[in-house]
Amino acid sequence: MPPIGGAKCRHCGSRDVRLSRISGGKSLLLVYRCRACNHHFKAGLNLRLALAYLSAFVVLVLVLFMLATILYHSLADFELQGLGLLPRQQD
């Protein structure tokens, strides 16, 4: 899946490129190989990796929000019990 407008080799300027078999690692860019000069270069956006990062970020934010909510309500109940505004729980 070439980037919009097609990929262009950064070394020789040729548009005769293909997706490379080597991985781009953790980079969000796709790795291409120029058929004219055999150089590898990065271009375009690796949507799968970008979506994976975005999904992980959303899950992290939700987990942190839930933990903050639980902690907030626990501290609020503890303070209200200390002020005598909530009945103490019997053990």
Secondary structure, 3 states (H helix, E strand, C coil): CCCCCCCCCCCCCCCCEEECCCCCCCCCCEEEEECCCCCEEEECCCHHHHHHHHHHHHHHHHHHHHHHHHHHHHHHHHHHHHCCCCCCCCC
